[in-house]
């Protein structure tokens, strides 16, 4: 029978049962219980006695928590443990069972010989003397440690709706448990993704809002701006380690560009592009860091240092614009990375010119011919959008002429021809309105008569609109091509030649046009086109290889295109060069890799199809496809010949995905698929890096110019890494935010009174900034 004893310590009374004699482990102070039935009670008694000895005068509540913790020790199903392989099953040398607490703590000797138990997760320490201290408090900490990855949420769960994964529309119902740590992390991620100032968390309105959303969140749990800044750095470091692991042993394609902030600090953005083992394209910013100057060797050394820090040992291509300093950067990297493990063909194909930048130069030559007409139309649009009363007058004329249009006038940025295209495309629709205002609106006509206001350009006439209308039709080709080149959610290297072929043919036709303006414009464009892309020999040949690796085109499309542009003889020579380069790449990859997927024999593949097919007609058709494949492969000594001998796939499929095709056929072409993975990942423009400067400009705005370059890098990079997990539909909707702001801004202007001086001032400010005035606070 067990004897019931009562021990009174201070004001607390502890009742425990004395079981059969226990043998104590001097190292862990954990009891070894001889009978299974008394295990839980004995452990509870030991924990209570140890607690009473260690902390005289402890409250009954603390005792209950310790007893509950030790009860969890006896009940394995309730205590979250480390993986089974880590748990010690041998015990101590004397056969005593080792406490489960030591799977989560480590003993450390400190000054004066005191032994402390340090948590493996949060590094919190407790006294761990084996004679006077038990493990109850340690076990209690394990269950509530915020950094314990195996901790189970014991709180009451609630139902909530969250968006579905992979960009699917709708929501799913899930059970959640509120956690202060999780809310802090989500808050820091919101600051990063939405580009909010750190100080916003200290506003009264924000605190009231979040406590209303979650009553369990106390005001003191809302972090300060300094705490949020530390959380941002923590997220940056965590996401950086994740990216480092995914880049291990990976060859990357790079884009880089430089930017000067309003602080007059030089920044360099380095972005990597790669296709992972699941054939998904990734774009990640590696560095957004400060550089001393824009010199080529300075940028090259910074890129080399960044790649070494990331552990990247292979560069396939580096895409840069046509600045002369970038040529120095490429030559420097070709020399210093020549002996790296991931180097391909001694970096002879590394330099990739930004195709979007070249298109800008070509279009710029064409704009010179109609520069006066564009300038007059631009000034007319600026007049209308400068004040609310002018905008309302414009709309009144639209109503009188019976014109209805959802399109709104938009100002352009003269250095960005794509915005000029959008401005001209919209303005030419309102030609009648502008011409009528010139006759009937005294303010409009007097504005253009004044040289101080309009610069002496004069108002646009009918011939100006005709010139712009003709040029817009031609400019649409370049606009569409630039949009394709600037994509980041899909591969662009295989789409380059399609657009260039269409543009080159269009320029050739317009050179023979009867329209003098279009003829002169096309002639200027052709000169610039030949300077950068010439007879096809000035283009990086990897872009031709990318066309061949598109199963819809292969060599047949190149042979057709070259013959149309350069003639049959020249076309045949160029096709042979492209095929020779593909074979050179294939041979190189075969020399540094070994096939890890063996192609099944014809008999094995036939049996596989027969076993999977339940319909005899499907079975016959599948076997026939295998027969045709075998017939086409006769005489093919390598994967390249076999690939080129087969018919083109997916030519009529509007939803064809080139990466999906290679994913499905990588087992048939184990070596050629490795070539395709690198070649298709090549970006044809530096827009991926340049777009980061828009983010940087919003983060380092005039109200937040005190941010350090290191914090700017943390914010820009972490935003890019976190947005990679955002569903595609959400990311695409974010691209429309700026356009929506412009539309809302115009609606506000229409509602404002024309006599309001403050409204006029605000509108001028919004017009000069190209968007609505920024309201922010300094961090």
TILOTOR-83387 format. One record per residue (C-alpha): residue in one letter; x, y, z. Coordinates in pm, whole numbers, padded with zeros to 5 digits, always signed. Layout:
<nodes>
aXYZ/...
</nodes>
This chain:
<nodes>
x+00000+00000+00000/x+00115+00355-00063/x+00154+00596+00225/x+00000+00943+00194/x+00218+01220+00333/x+00163+01595+00363/x+00458+01833+00346/x+00404+02198+00431/x+00650+02452+00291/x+00575+02812+00380/x+00211+02868+00292/x+00193+02591+00035/x+00086+02236+00110/x+00201+01954-00114/x+00043+01611-00108/x+00217+01324-00273/x+00221+00950-00251/x+00533+00765-00150/x+00560+00469-00382/x+00807+00186-00378/x+01167+00297-00323/x+01313+00503-00610/x+01666+00512-00739/x+01773+00867-00832/x+02005+00954-01119/x+02263+01198-00986/x+02323+01354-01330/x+01963+01426-01429/x+01776+01406-01098/x+01518+01187-01278/x+01360+00891-01099/x+01369+00534-01224/x+01031+00378-01138/x+01023+00004-01094/x+00651-00041-01152/x+00465+00093-01454/x+00148+00159-01258/x+00319+00405-01024/x+00520+00584-01297/x+00304+00895-01335/x+00247+00948-00961/x+00611+00899-00876/x+00730+01141-01139/x+00477+01398-01022/x+00597+01363-00662/x+00960+01404-00761/x+00884+01718-00959/x+00685+01869-00672/x+00952+01795-00413/x+01228+01937-00634/x+01029+02252-00695/x+00959+02293-00325/x+01326+02259-00239/x+01448+02494-00513/x+01198+02774-00462/x+01081+02810-00104/x+00759+03002-00084/x+00645+02919-00441/x+00275+02951-00507/x+00038+02665-00563/x-00010+02777-00924/x+00357+02722-01002/x+00336+02379-00847/x+00042+02286-01061/x+00227+02397-01374/x+00531+02189-01274/x+00314+01889-01200/x+00141+01926-01535/x+00478+01942-01709/x+00608+01629-01543/x+00281+01456-01617/x+00350+01540-01982/x+00688+01371-01940/x+00521+01049-01833/x+00269+01069-02117/x+00471+01059-02440/x+00176+01141-02661/x+00126+01488-02510/x+00483+01617-02508/x+00625+01723-02848/x+00955+01547-02894/x+01251+01578-03124/x+01268+01318-03404/x+01296+00959-03272/x+01649+00919-03402/x+01764+01192-03162/x+01601+01054-02845/x+01838+00855-02627/x+01711+00506-02551/x+02012+00368-02372/x+01981+00577-02057/x+02276+00621-01824/x+02545+00377-01740/x+02362+00270-01421/x+02050+00177-01618/x+01848+00480-01508/x+01611+00642-01756/x+01728+00979-01891/x+01480+01266-01863/x+01321+01375-02189/x+01408+01734-02101/x+01769+01676-02206/x+01658+01619-02563/x+01583+01992-02569/x+01846+02133-02327/x+02222+02124-02299/x+02423+02141-01978/x+02675+02425-01962/x+02927+02503-01683/x+02945+02872-01591/x+03146+03067-01334/x+03191+02926-00984/x+03110+02576-01111/x+02736+02643-01148/x+02564+02416-01401/x+02301+02571-01627/x+02056+02409-01869/x+02044+02607-02199/x+01748+02565-02434/x+01854+02439-02776/x+01599+02664-02946/x+01569+03001-02771/x+01892+02978-02563/x+01709+03056-02239/x+01892+02913-01935/x+01782+02752-01607/x+01966+02616-01304/x+02051+02250-01357/x+02220+02128-01041/x+02146+01756-01021/x+02107+01753-00641/x+01884+02055-00585/x+01708+02114-00919/x+01466+01891-01103/x+01361+01893-01466/x+01000+02003-01415/x+01066+02365-01505/x+01264+02253-01809/x+00978+02038-01935/x+00735+02320-01874/x+00950+02550-02086/x+00967+02300-02374/x+00590+02308-02417/x+00577+02688-02440/x+00913+02768-02606/x+00824+02994-02902/x+01114+02864-03114/x+01059+02493-03053/x+00983+02355-03403/x+00810+02051-03251/x+00584+02249-03016/x+00217+02184-03064/x-00037+02464-03038/x-00241+02393-02728/x-00470+02695-02758/x-00829+02684-02870/x-00850+02672-03248/x-01082+02887-03454/x-01204+02855-03812/x-01079+03102-04070/x-01074+03153-04447/x-00745+03177-04636/x-00674+03202-05011/x-00619+02880-05201/x-00270+02786-05312/x-00109+02822-05658/x-00315+03126-05751/x-00651+02944-05755/x-00956+03160-05707/x-01155+03134-05387/x-01080+03048-05027/x-01052+02740-04811/x-01166+02687-04452/x-00885+02608-04208/x-00844+02587-03831/x-00602+02836-03678/x-00460+02925-03338/x-00362+03280-03248/x+00008+03334-03179/x+00181+03661-03095/x+00500+03538-03263/x+00316+03451-03585/x+00141+03789-03587/x+00473+03969-03543/x+00623+03780-03833/x+00321+03855-04052/x+00346+04222-03957/x+00712+04238-04058/x+00632+04065-04388/x+00354+04318-04451/x+00602+04603-04392/x+00838+04443-04644/x+00593+04345-04918/x+00374+04657-04906/x+00672+04895-04865/x+00535+05056-04551/x+00735+05278-04313/x+00840+05116-03985/x+00674+05391-03784/x+00326+05294-03901/x+00311+05030-03625/x+00324+05303-03359/x+00020+05492-03482/x-00289+05497-03263/x-00516+05408-03555/x-00309+05103-03646/x-00309+04976-03287/x-00683+05020-03258/x-00739+04843-03587/x-00528+04533-03511/x-00666+04494-03159/x-01015+04511-03305/x-00927+04237-03555/x-00781+04015-03283/x-00897+04089-02925/x-00638+03843-02792/x-00364+04077-02912/x-00268+04317-02637/x-00138+04665-02712/x+00192+04583-02544/x+00233+04292-02788/x+00242+04531-03086/x+00613+04584-03162/x+00783+04921-03190/x+00950+05039-03510/x+01289+04930-03376/x+01155+04580-03310/x+00999+04566-03656/x+01333+04664-03808/x+01500+04377-03623/x+01226+04140-03740/x+01285+04253-04099/x+01653+04171-04068/x+01563+03832-03922/x+01332+03755-04214/x+01601+03864-04460/x+01857+03631-04302/x+01610+03341-04290/x+01503+03379-04653/x+01864+03425-04758/x+01958+03087-04615/x+01666+02922-04794/x+01776+03074-05124/x+02139+02977-05062/x+02036+02611-05028/x+01833+02620-05349/x+02125+02777-05540/x+02376+02517-05422/x+02543+02361-05726/x+02321+02562-05962/x+02445+02747-06272/x+02271+03085-06308/x+02202+03354-06567/x+02256+03706-06437/x+02124+04054-06508/x+02265+04367-06351/x+02224+04741-06364/x+02310+05047-06155/x+02102+05324-06007/x+02158+05650-05818/x+01917+05723-05534/x+01797+06066-05423/x+02067+06043-05155/x+02323+06044-05440/x+02427+05691-05347/x+02518+05444-05620/x+02336+05111-05601/x+02391+04794-05801/x+02118+04533-05845/x+02225+04177-05927/x+01949+03935-06026/x+01986+03565-06101/x+01762+03353-06323/x+01754+02973-06314/x+01528+02675-06378/x+01503+02425-06094/x+01473+02046-06108/x+01093+02071-06140/x+01135+02292-06450/x+01007+02610-06287/x+01164+02944-06377/x+01293+03152-06086/x+01404+03514-06066/x+01577+03620-05745/x+01759+03938-05648/x+02096+03841-05504/x+02218+04185-05404/x+02091+04540-05397/x+02401+04698-05259/x+02594+05022-05262/x+02890+05061-05498/x+03158+05328-05511/x+03104+05421-05876/x+02964+05296-06207/x+03296+05187-06355/x+03303+04849-06527/x+03576+04693-06314/x+03410+04814-05993/x+03085+04646-06091/x+03271+04332-06200/x+03453+04299-05867/x+03129+04353-05677/x+02955+04081-05879/x+03245+03840-05824/x+03239+03903-05450/x+02860+03858-05435/x+02874+03527-05621/x+03144+03395-05388/x+02935+03493-05086/x+02639+03303-05227/x+02851+03000-05313/x+02766+03022-05685/x+03040+02877-05905/x+02886+02899-06250/x+02768+03189-06469/x+02604+03099-06798/x+02521+03449-06925/x+02530+03809-06803/x+02266+04036-06956/x+02356+04408-06956/x+02262+04718-07149/x+02485+04885-07406/x+02679+05115-07174/x+03050+05101-07254/x+03137+05025-06891/x+02937+04703-06909/x+03171+04564-07173/x+03455+04605-06922/x+03243+04427-06660/x+03181+04130-06890/x+03548+04098-06986/x+03653+04113-06621/x+03409+03837-06521/x+03506+03623-06820/x+03864+03637-06703/x+03818+03582-06328/x+03553+03308-06356/x+03716+03116-06638/x+03838+02841-06404/x+03517+02806-06199/x+03357+02463-06189/x+03035+02574-06358/x+03195+02761-06648/x+03061+02665-06993/x+03287+02680-07300/x+03529+02915-07123/x+03258+03187-07094/x+03271+03267-07466/x+02888+03303-07472/x+02855+03502-07149/x+02783+03850-07292/x+02413+03905-07363/x+02298+04248-07479/x+01967+04375-07343/x+01724+04340-07633/x+01472+04580-07481/x+01742+04846-07459/x+01832+04797-07825/x+01465+04832-07920/x+01461+05161-07728/x+01752+05288-07936/x+01586+05179-08261/x+01258+05348-08171/x+01444+05659-08057/x+01583+05696-08409/x+01234+05676-08550/x+01092+05931-08309/x+01338+06192-08434/x+01148+06219-08763/x+00821+06315-08596/x+00967+06476-08285/x+00793+06811-08346/x+00450+06649-08391/x+00495+06437-08078/x+00606+06741-07878/x+00297+06944-07977/x+00059+06658-07890/x+00240+06605-07561/x+00202+06973-07473/x-00171+06964-07552/x-00216+06666-07319/x-00014+06842-07048/x-00239+07146-07077/x-00555+06941-07024/x-00420+06743-06729/x-00256+07034-06547/x-00573+07179-06384/x-00917+07042-06291/x-01108+07317-06475/x-00915+07245-06796/x-00990+06878-06763/x-01359+06957-06716/x-01356+07184-07022/x-01208+06898-07224/x-01488+06666-07110/x-01751+06929-07198/x-01621+06940-07553/x-01631+06560-07564/x-02000+06566-07470/x-02080+06834-07727/x-01913+06625-07999/x-02094+06311-07884/x-01774+06126-07801/x-01770+05856-07536/x-01454+05682-07437/x-01331+05499-07132/x-00974+05584-07227/x-00824+05873-07035/x-00548+06105-07145/x-00213+06012-06993/x+00111+06201-06975/x+00427+06031-07095/x+00786+06027-06979/x+00986+06157-07278/x+01277+05922-07205/x+01045+05618-07206/x+00911+05564-07555/x+00659+05301-07442/x+00483+05566-07232/x+00500+05798-07536/x+00331+05528-07741/x+00048+05500-07487/x+00011+05878-07478/x-00011+05905-07858/x-00244+05608-07887/x-00492+05773-07651/x-00451+06132-07768/x-00513+06061-08138/x-00862+05933-08049/x-00950+06284-07931/x-00821+06471-08234/x-01157+06643-08295/x-01174+06763-07935/x-00829+06921-07948/x-00900+07089-08281/x-01233+07228-08153/x-01068+07362-07836/x-00813+07542-08053/x-01097+07740-08212/x-01337+07792-07922/x-01135+07776-07598/x-00956+08107-07542/x-00747+07963-07259/x-00623+07680-07481/x-00533+07903-07777/x-00369+08172-07563/x-00162+07906-07384/x-00001+07797-07711/x+00045+08155-07831/x+00257+08224-07525/x+00615+08104-07572/x+00668+08093-07196/x+00390+07841-07143/x+00423+07610-07443/x+00782+07677-07542/x+00673+07828-07875/x+00566+07490-08018/x+00216+07592-08116/x-00096+07381-08086/x-00114+07044-08267/x-00279+07059-08608/x-00442+06793-08823/x-00115+06690-08988/x+00044+06636-08646/x-00230+06392-08550/x-00200+06214-08885/x+00175+06169-08834/x+00120+06036-08483/x-00157+05800-08596/x+00060+05650-08870/x+00354+05613-08637/x+00146+05454-08359/x+00051+05165-08588/x+00416+05095-08656/x+00518+05153-08295/x+00274+04890-08171/x+00510+04616-08298/x+00792+04744-08078/x+00562+04790-07782/x+00439+04430-07797/x+00793+04300-07844/x+00918+04496-07545/x+00641+04354-07327/x+00741+04000-07426/x+01110+04068-07365/x+01033+04213-07023/x+00841+03913-06889/x+00965+03748-06571/x+00706+03471-06519/x+00798+03286-06839/x+01108+03216-07045/x+01196+03485-07300/x+01499+03352-07487/x+01290+03137-07722/x+01054+03429-07802/x+01327+03672-07906/x+01371+03562-08266/x+00997+03567-08343/x+00971+03934-08256/x+01295+04033-08426/x+01192+03854-08745/x+00858+04041-08758/x+01017+04377-08680/x+01293+04333-08937/x+01043+04245-09207/x+00818+04538-09116/x+01108+04782-09135/x+01211+04642-09474/x+00858+04693-09610/x+00826+05048-09475/x+01157+05149-09632/x+00978+05103-09966/x+00666+05293-09851/x+00521+05585-10052/x+00466+05776-09728/x+00770+06000-09696/x+00748+06025-09318/x+00722+05649-09265/x+00993+05585-09523/x+01240+05821-09351/x+01148+05680-09011/x+01202+05319-09126/x+01533+05409-09291/x+01668+05555-08968/x+01547+05252-08775/x+01707+05013-09022/x+02044+05183-08979/x+02028+05145-08603/x+01900+04786-08635/x+02195+04683-08850/x+02437+04848-08608/x+02337+04618-08321/x+02190+04310-08491/x+02336+04340-08842/x+02326+04031-09062/x+02251+03813-08762/x+02615+03767-08668/x+02604+04033-08394/x+02337+03850-08194/x+02447+03614-07920/x+02404+03273-08091/x+02248+03128-07775/x+01927+03306-07878/x+01923+03097-08196/x+01988+02781-07995/x+01691+02872-07775/x+01471+02870-08087/x+01596+02523-08178/x+01522+02398-07826/x+01161+02513-07862/x+00992+02189-07978/x+00744+02391-08184/x+01017+02534-08408/x+01350+02349-08398/x+01583+02409-08693/x+01297+02427-08941/x+01179+02769-08824/x+01531+02911-08835/x+01582+02775-09188/x+01257+02937-09302/x+01332+03272-09135/x+01692+03300-09250/x+01592+03213-09606/x+01322+03483-09605/x+01555+03753-09474/x+01900+03668-09610/x+01833+03426-09894/x+01863+03049-09921/x+02244+03027-09941/x+02316+03257-09647/x+02032+03097-09453/x+02177+02747-09496/x+02518+02861-09372/x+02364+03023-09062/x+02155+02713-08987/x+02469+02497-08999/x+02644+02731-08755/x+02356+02713-08508/x+02346+02333-08526/x+02723+02316-08474/x+02694+02532-08163/x+02415+02313-08025/x+02632+02005-08078/x+02922+02183-07908/x+02709+02258-07604/x+02573+01903-07600/x+02923+01756-07614/x+03038+01981-07331/x+02748+01882-07105/x+02812+01516-07181/x+03175+01558-07076/x+03090+01711-06736/x+02776+01511-06659/x+02668+01152-06670/x+02313+01052-06763/x+02118+00971-06448/x+01812+00842-06631/x+01852+00552-06867/x+01623+00554-07166/x+01402+00242-07166/x+01434+00007-07456/x+01164-00020-07719/x+01026-00340-07573/x+01008-00200-07221/x+00832+00114-07336/x+00584-00092-07538/x+00500-00306-07239/x+00459+00003-07028/x+00205+00149-07269/x+00018-00180-07306/x-00008-00222-06930/x-00141+00129-06876/x-00392+00130-07163/x-00739-00006-07095/x-00881+00088-07435/x-00749-00132-07723/x-00769+00160-07966/x-00555+00372-07736/x-00313+00082-07705/x-00274+00050-08081/x-00231+00423-08125/x+00038+00435-07853/x+00229+00149-08006/x+00211+00320-08345/x+00357+00639-08195/x+00646+00436-08055/x+00696+00276-08393/x+00715+00616-08565/x+00958+00739-08303/x+01181+00438-08360/x+01165+00493-08736/x+01267+00856-08700/x+01553+00766-08466/x+01718+00531-08717/x+02064+00665-08795/x+02062+00908-08500/x+02379+00862-08301/x+02303+01120-08031/x+02020+01304-07861/x+02054+01614-08078/x+02003+01424-08404/x+01716+01230-08252/x+01549+01549-08126/x+01586+01730-08459/x+01464+01428-08658/x+01130+01421-08480/x+00835+01634-08583/x+00761+01968-08416/x+00519+01945-08124/x+00254+02187-08003/x+00250+02424-08302/x-00127+02459-08287/x-00156+02453-07909/x-00227+02803-07780/x-00151+02699-07421/x+00175+02522-07501/x+00442+02555-07230/x+00797+02489-07340/x+00918+02411-06987/x+00633+02167-06936/x+00731+01985-07255/x+01091+01949-07143/x+00979+01832-06801/x+00777+01553-06964/x+01055+01457-07207/x+01367+01505-06996/x+01397+01128-06947/x+01417+01083-07325/x+01684+01353-07361/x+01880+01345-07032/x+02178+01545-07162/x+01999+01771-07408/x+01751+01866-07135/x+02043+01997-06927/x+02139+02221-07217/x+01778+02336-07251/x+01756+02415-06878/x+02043+02665-06903/x+01964+02812-07244/x+01593+02868-07180/x+01670+03043-06850/x+01864+03319-07030/x+01682+03657-06990/x+01690+03879-07298/x+01650+04206-07106/x+01767+04373-06785/x+01413+04471-06689/x+01428+04223-06400/x+01706+04430-06241/x+01570+04768-06346/x+01230+04695-06191/x+01404+04666-05854/x+01497+05033-05882/x+01128+05123-05886/x+01097+04941-05556/x+01409+05113-05427/x+01273+05452-05531/x+00953+05391-05337/x+01139+05268-05030/x+01394+05552-05031/x+01138+05825-05097/x+01190+06185-04975/x+01021+06097-04645/x+01235+05790-04575/x+01573+05904-04702/x+01734+05824-04367/x+01731+05450-04437/x+02079+05302-04451/x+02197+05117-04766/x+02205+04792-04567/x+01842+04828-04462/x+01746+04918-04819/x+01907+04594-04937/x+01723+04396-04669/x+01388+04544-04773/x+01434+04512-05150/x+01576+04159-05145/x+01336+04027-04882/x+01039+04165-05076/x+01156+03987-05390/x+01209+03658-05205/x+00876+03674-05023/x+00681+03766-05336/x+00811+03451-05502/x+00562+03262-05283/x+00272+03493-05371/x+00027+03330-05617/x+00076+03451-05973/x-00274+03597-06000/x-00202+03821-05700/x+00132+03936-05841/x-00025+04020-06175/x-00292+04228-06005/x-00021+04427-05826/x+00111+04542-06164/x-00217+04725-06224/x-00201+04931-05905/x-00021+05226-06059/x-00267+05243-06351/x-00560+05234-06111/x-00409+05514-05905/x-00387+05729-06217/x-00751+05658-06298/x-00868+05738-05945/x-00658+06053-05947/x-00839+06172-06261/x-01176+06098-06105/x-01084+06307-05803/x-00979+06593-06028/x-01317+06590-06199/x-01497+06623-05866/x-01284+06906-05738/x-01395+07265-05776/x-01215+07461-06041/x-01195+07759-05804/x-01013+07571-05529/x-00658+07696-05506/x-00551+07411-05284/x-00686+07161-05531/x-00488+07327-05806/x-00167+07308-05608/x-00225+06942-05523/x-00297+06858-05887/x+00020+07025-06005/x+00218+06827-05753/x+00051+06503-05859/x+00116+06580-06225/x+00482+06655-06166/x+00532+06332-05978/x+00344+06125-06235/x+00119+05986-05960/x-00081+06102-05661/x+00111+06291-05391/x+00287+06067-05144/x+00183+06082-04779/x+00435+05902-04564/x+00644+05938-04251/x+01010+05903-04186/x+01127+05576-04033/
</nodes>
